[in-house]
Each structure stands twice: as C-alpha cells, then as structure tokens.
Amino acid sequence: MNKKMQSPESREIYKQRKVIVEPVFGQIKNSGFRGFTVRGKRKTRGEFSLVCAVHNIKKIAQAMFNGVVRPESAKLIAAEG
C-alpha cells in the first residue's frame, strides 16, 4: 500500500474515496444496517444488494418529496439502474 501511495496521482484518487464512497456506507449504517444476518459470499452479496437497493429507493423517494425529481423521472431512473 505504501508503494501505491507514493505517486501524487494515487494520493488524489485516494482522497476522492472519502468524498464518494464513505458517506454512503455511513448513511447505510445510520439506517440500522450493522452486519450481515447470513453466511457465505453468495448470500451476503444478495443481502448487501438488497440493502443498497433500499438505500437508492430512499434517495429517490426523498428527492421526489423535496421536489427535486418528478415522479415520471424517477421511473426512468429506476428503469436505467
């Protein structure tokens, strides 16, 4: 890891991680997800996919409630995903 972090380009990419990825995991954790209830890669992948889907639906619903996204646009967003 130390060798990878030597270049300025690598440092910039790593800095972006906390802006892009970390908040999503924090939001999911604040929603009550603390750990997996199943064992095995396949089952945990399925459970995490479900958690992510719920998170995305919540974001779309909140955007619709705030008037940022119209309901017909949300249908398009859901169809693309």
N, C-alpha and C positions, 0 to 999 in steps of 0.2 A: 504494500500500500504506500509506503514512504517513497519508493521509486516513482510510482504513478503520480504522486502529488508534487513532484519536483518541477514540472513544467507549469508556466503561468496559465496555459490553456486548460490544463487539468484542474487547477485551482478554481478557475472561473466556472467550469462545469459543475464542480462540487458545491460551490456557493449557491448555484441555482437550485440545487436539490432542496434546500430548506425553504425556498420560496414556492416551489412547485409541488413537491410530494409530501413533505412533513405536515402541513396544515390538514391535509385530507385525512391522514391517519389520526391526527388529534381530534378532528371532528367525529370520525367513526368511533373513537374511544369514548368521547363525551356522550355519544348516543347510547352507550351502555355495552358495547362490544369489548369484552376484556380478554377473551380467549376462545379457543375452539371447543365445541362440545363433542366433536367426533375425532377419530384417529385415522391416520393414513393420508397419503398425498392426495389421492383422488377425492376423498370425502372432504378434506379441509379446503381443497381448491373449490369444490362446489359450494361449501359454506361461505367462503370468502367472496365468491362471485355473487352470492345472494346478498351478502352484506353490502357489497359495492353497488349492486343494482338498487337496493333500498336507499342508499346514500344519494345516488343520482336522481331517483324519483323524488326524494325530499327536496333536492336542489331545484328541480323543475317546478315542483308544486310551490315552493317559496317564491320563485321568480314569477310564476303566474299570479300568485296572491299579491305581490308587490307591483304588478302591472308591467314588469319588465318584459315578460314573454306572454304573447297572446296564446290562448288555448290551441288554436289551429297550428301555431308554430311549434308548440310542444309536441303535437302529434308527429310533425316532421322530424323533430329531434329524436324522438323515441324510435321512429322507423329507421333512421340512419344508424343508430347505435347497434 
